Each structure stands twice: as C-alpha cells, then as structure tokens.
Amino acid sequence: MSSTTQKCADMLCHRNGVLKCSRCKGADPETFYCSPECQKSDWRWHKKFCGKQAYVFDVELLGSSNPKITRKVAVPSWYTFKQFHFVLQYIFGPWQNCHLHTFSFLKELGNQRIRSDFSIRKEILLELCHEGDVEYVSQNWFDEREVKLSDVYEEDGRLRSKIMVNGNFAPLLYEYDFGDGWEHKITFVKSELARAARPLVKEAVGCGPVEDSGGIQGWNKVKEAFAATQPTTEQLERRQWAREVSGLEERYNPLAEPDVIVMNYEGRWENHEEGYREDERRRTAF
C-alpha cells in the first residue's frame, strides 16, 4: 500500500497521510500524518506507544473443543501481570473477574489440563498472583502487580533467566476460578512494535464460557442446550441461566464466533479495564 493511500493518524483529520512517523518504522501498519501540525496534535496519544514493544501471545483454553477456544493478542510490553490478567478476562469474555487466578511458568506443559498432575505443578519456575489469593504459593512466587511482561520476556528482563528452558521460554499457565478450573495455555509468539497503548486482538475462535458453568463438561452442556433443535426442559432452563449469567440476555449465543473488530473498538477495552479495577477496589475494601 502506498503512503498516499494511508489516512492521517489524527482522528480529527480525514485527509491522506504522507509523513511517516520515524520511530514507528517497521510497524504494521505504520503511522502516517498529513502534516507536522496533525502529528503534533496527535502526539499526546501516540507517544504512549510510539517506538515501544508489544508481545504477541497465543492463548488456548485447555480442554475446549468443537471449537477449540483460542485467542491471539498483542499486549503492551509495559503491562504488569495484573494487567495481563485483565486482558485475559477481556478477550475470553464473558469472564467477569469474580474468581481467583494465578500465573505459573512450568518446565513443560502439553495441551491437556493438568489440575490433577501434581508432578507437573511441582515444576513451577515462576508463579505470579496477588498476595493472599492462593493459600500455598511456590518458593518462586512474585506479586503480579510488581512484575511487568518485559521483566520476563525482554533479553535484559530481571526475571527472564527463571523462565528459560533449553533456550526457549517456558510455557505459561493461567488458571482462573479454582472451582471450575479454567486453564489457559499461553505461548509467546513474538515481539513487535506496539500499535496502541492497549491490547489488540488479532484472532479469536470460539465463544468464551460463562462464569460458573461447571468447567469444560458443564460448558459443553451449555453448548448442547443451545444447539438442540428440540430442547428438553432442562436444556431450556440451562439456556435461560446462561443468558442471565452472561449479562447479554437474549443476545447471548455460545455458538457464535467472537467479533475481533468489536473487541478492538476504540475505548471498549478501557471501559472494561476500569470495571475490573473497580472490582479490585471493592474487593480489597473489605
């Protein structure tokens, strides 16, 4: 695409851009402006990510099938693991940040759930969560609020050496809701120039389960209820329950694919993040 067809990055301007931001050289897409005036006007927003890195992750909800629930997301490198938790809540919505969670870097992690495999859990290289959220933490525990993604994924990251296995990043397990036991396998894909000061979803397959649906088996029953052409009374009740829990009521459809364009709407992530932070403030007030 030639530079003359690029639109000016200033949201108030609708002209074509011809001037390229030199610090964003190599980004996809690159940033263009129609004039020095528009570049100056946009700088207060653009400077938040200009020339900085984002990390691309593949995330899989272990045990999910038909379809396998996956996400690919670019996350700002300066985010803490607490913020990464918020990102995962957002991209797997309708997660609603109402249960405990933990991050665990493990020596090895396949594509099957590991809740009962304590031999693997003993191999925790680095564990991150909020102090007090987990009754027993490993000796390699750190507070997720005080560790940035760059602390483990940058070459000079202060904790990088802890999560390297045979020259590669150890797989990361994010577990949410210790009752239902939702396990997410997180794989580092690459580092790239950030295109926003917020997470950007690149791919999304499969609707995220509703809260308290009873783990993978319970979630499959929810999908079966919505797929039934002649639903039983129990399936009709399950449909109604899922709609209420999702907060979307009649619009909720667990068989529908998530819309990446909607997920990346300007301001949508920020509204959800503020909601998550308010949840945290209420929780710690008691």
C-alpha positions in Angstrom: 0.0 0.0 0.0 1.5 3.4 -1.0 1.8 6.2 1.5 -0.6 8.3 -0.4 -3.5 5.9 0.5 -2.7 5.9 4.2 -5.1 8.0 6.3 -3.8 10.6 8.7 -3.5 9.1 12.2 -5.0 12.2 13.8 -8.6 11.1 14.5 -9.9 14.6 13.8 -8.4 14.6 10.3 -9.7 12.7 7.3 -7.0 13.6 4.8 -4.4 11.2 3.4 -1.1 10.8 5.2 2.2 11.5 3.6 4.5 11.9 6.5 5.7 8.7 8.3 6.5 8.6 12.0 10.2 7.7 12.0 10.0 6.0 15.5 7.3 3.6 14.2 9.3 2.5 11.2 8.7 -1.2 10.5 5.4 -1.3 12.4 2.4 -2.9 10.8 0.6 -0.8 10.0 3.0 2.2 10.1 1.8 5.6 11.3 1.3 8.5 8.8 0.3 12.1 9.1 -0.8 14.7 6.6 1.2 17.5 8.2 3.5 18.4 11.1 0.5 20.1 12.7 -1.5 16.9 12.8 1.5 14.9 14.1 1.9 17.4 16.9 -1.8 17.3 17.7 -1.8 13.5 17.9 1.4 13.2 19.9 -0.3 13.2 23.4 -1.9 9.9 22.4 0.7 8.5 20.0 3.6 8.9 22.5 2.0 6.3 24.8 3.1 3.6 22.4 5.4 5.2 19.8 8.5 3.1 19.4 7.6 0.7 22.2 7.2 -3.0 22.0 4.2 -5.3 22.3 4.2 -9.0 22.8 2.1 -11.4 20.7 0.7 -14.4 22.6 -1.3 -17.4 21.5 -3.8 -18.4 24.2 -5.7 -21.7 24.3 -8.4 -22.8 26.8 -7.2 -26.3 27.6 -9.8 -29.0 27.2 -12.1 -26.9 25.0 -13.3 -28.5 21.7 -15.8 -28.0 18.9 -14.3 -25.5 18.5 -11.1 -25.2 20.5 -11.3 -21.8 22.1 -8.2 -19.8 21.2 -7.1 -16.2 21.1 -4.1 -14.3 19.5 -3.4 -11.0 21.2 -0.8 -8.3 21.2 -0.2 -6.9 24.7 1.9 -3.8 25.6 5.3 -4.9 27.0 5.0 -2.4 29.9 1.8 -4.1 31.2 2.1 -5.8 34.6 0.9 -9.4 35.0 -2.1 -7.9 36.9 -3.0 -6.0 33.7 -2.4 -9.2 31.7 -5.0 -10.9 33.9 -7.4 -8.1 33.0 -6.5 -8.6 29.3 -7.3 -12.3 29.5 -10.6 -11.6 31.3 -11.5 -9.2 28.4 -10.6 -11.4 25.5 -12.3 -14.5 26.9 -15.4 -12.5 27.9 -17.8 -13.2 29.4 -15.2 -13.8 32.1 -16.2 -11.2 34.8 -13.2 -11.1 37.1 -15.1 -12.6 40.0 -12.8 -15.5 40.9 -9.2 -16.0 42.0 -6.4 -16.7 39.5 -2.7 -17.5 39.2 0.1 -17.5 36.5 2.5 -20.4 36.5 5.6 -20.8 34.3 6.2 -24.5 34.0 9.1 -26.6 32.7 6.7 -28.4 30.4 3.0 -28.1 29.5 1.1 -30.1 26.9 -2.4 -29.4 25.5 -4.2 -31.3 28.2 -5.5 -30.0 31.5 -3.1 -30.7 34.4 -5.1 -30.0 37.6 -4.6 -33.5 38.9 -0.9 -33.8 37.8 0.9 -32.6 40.8 4.3 -33.8 39.4 4.0 -31.0 36.8 2.8 -28.4 39.4 6.0 -29.1 41.4 8.0 -27.9 38.4 6.8 -24.2 38.8 9.7 -22.0 37.6 7.9 -18.7 38.4 4.5 -18.1 39.9 2.6 -14.7 39.8 -0.6 -13.8 41.6 -2.0 -11.3 44.1 -0.7 -11.9 47.6 -3.3 -13.8 49.6 -5.2 -15.1 46.6 -3.6 -18.5 46.8 -3.2 -20.4 50.1 0.0 -22.1 49.1 2.4 -20.4 46.7 5.7 -21.8 45.4 9.1 -20.6 46.6 9.3 -18.8 43.2 6.3 -16.6 43.8 6.2 -12.9 42.9 3.4 -10.3 43.2 1.8 -9.9 39.8 1.3 -6.2 40.5 5.0 -5.6 40.6 6.2 -7.7 37.6 5.9 -6.4 34.1 5.8 -8.6 31.0 9.1 -7.1 30.0 10.6 -8.4 33.2 10.4 -11.9 31.8 10.3 -11.5 28.0 12.9 -8.9 27.3 16.5 -10.0 26.9 17.6 -8.0 29.9 14.5 -8.7 31.9 15.2 -9.2 35.6 13.3 -12.5 35.8 14.0 -13.8 32.3 16.5 -16.4 33.5 13.9 -18.0 35.6 11.6 -19.0 32.7 14.2 -20.1 30.1 14.2 -23.9 29.4 16.8 -25.1 26.9 17.0 -21.7 25.4 13.2 -21.2 25.0 10.5 -19.5 27.0 8.8 -21.9 29.4 5.0 -22.3 28.7 2.8 -20.2 30.9 -0.4 -21.5 32.5 -3.1 -19.0 33.6 -5.7 -20.6 35.8 -8.9 -18.8 36.6 -11.6 -19.9 39.1 -10.1 -22.7 41.1 -13.5 -24.3 41.4 -14.3 -24.7 37.7 -10.5 -24.8 37.0 -10.3 -22.9 33.7 -6.7 -23.5 32.5 -5.3 -21.3 29.7 -2.0 -22.2 28.0 -0.2 -19.1 26.9 2.5 -19.2 24.3 4.9 -16.3 23.5 4.9 -15.8 19.7 7.0 -12.7 19.1 7.8 -9.1 20.0 6.7 -6.3 17.6 6.2 -2.6 17.6 3.1 -1.6 19.5 0.3 -0.1 17.5 -1.7 1.1 20.5 -1.4 1.6 24.3 -3.9 -1.2 24.8 -4.2 -4.9 23.9 -5.2 -5.6 20.3 -6.9 -8.9 19.4 -5.6 -10.4 16.2 -7.6 -13.7 16.1 -10.4 -15.2 18.2 -12.0 -18.6 17.8 -14.8 -19.9 20.0 -17.1 -18.2 22.5 -15.7 -17.9 26.0 -17.6 -19.9 28.6 -20.0 -18.2 31.0 -19.0 -17.9 34.6 -19.7 -20.9 37.0 -20.8 -23.2 34.2 -19.0 -26.1 35.8 -15.8 -26.4 34.0 -15.3 -27.9 30.5 -18.0 -30.6 30.9 -20.6 -28.0 32.2 -19.7 -25.7 29.3 -20.2 -28.5 26.8 -23.7 -29.0 28.2 -24.5 -25.3 27.8 -23.5 -25.5 24.1 -25.6 -28.7 23.7 -28.6 -26.9 25.1 -28.3 -24.0 22.6 -27.7 -26.4 19.7 -30.7 -28.6 20.5 -33.5 -28.3 17.9 -36.0 -29.8 20.3 -34.6 -28.8 23.7 -35.7 -30.5 26.9 -37.0 -28.6 29.9 -33.6 -28.9 31.5 -31.9 -27.5 28.3 -34.3 -24.6 28.2 -33.6 -23.8 31.8 -29.8 -24.0 31.1 -30.3 -21.6 28.2 -32.1 -19.1 30.4 -29.4 -19.4 33.1 -26.6 -18.9 30.7 -28.2 -15.8 29.2 -28.7 -14.3 32.6 -25.1 -15.0 33.8 -23.6 -13.6 30.6 -25.4 -10.3 31.1 -26.3 -10.3 27.4 -29.8 -11.8 27.9 -31.4 -12.8 24.6 -28.4 -11.6 22.6 -26.2 -14.3 24.1 -25.3 -17.2 21.8 -22.4 -19.5 22.8 -22.3 -21.0 19.3 -21.4 -17.6 17.7 -17.8 -16.7 16.9 -16.4 -13.6 18.6 -16.1 -10.4 16.6 -12.5 -9.2 16.6 -13.4 -5.8 15.1 -15.8 -5.2 18.0 -13.2 -6.4 20.6 -10.8 -3.8 19.2 -13.2 -0.8 19.2 -11.6 2.4 20.5 -12.5 2.8 24.1 -14.1 -0.6 24.6 -11.0 -2.1 26.4 -10.6 0.9 28.6 -14.2 0.7 29.8 -13.7 -2.9 30.7 -10.4 -2.3 32.4 -11.8 0.4 34.6 -14.6 -2.0 35.5 -12.0 -4.7 36.5 -10.1 -2.1 38.6 -13.3 -1.1 40.3 -14.0 -4.7 41.1 -10.5 -4.9 42.7 -11.0 -1.8 44.7 -14.3 -3.1 46.1 -12.7 -6.5 46.9 -9.8 -5.0 48.8 -12.1 -2.6 50.8 -13.4 -5.4 52.9 
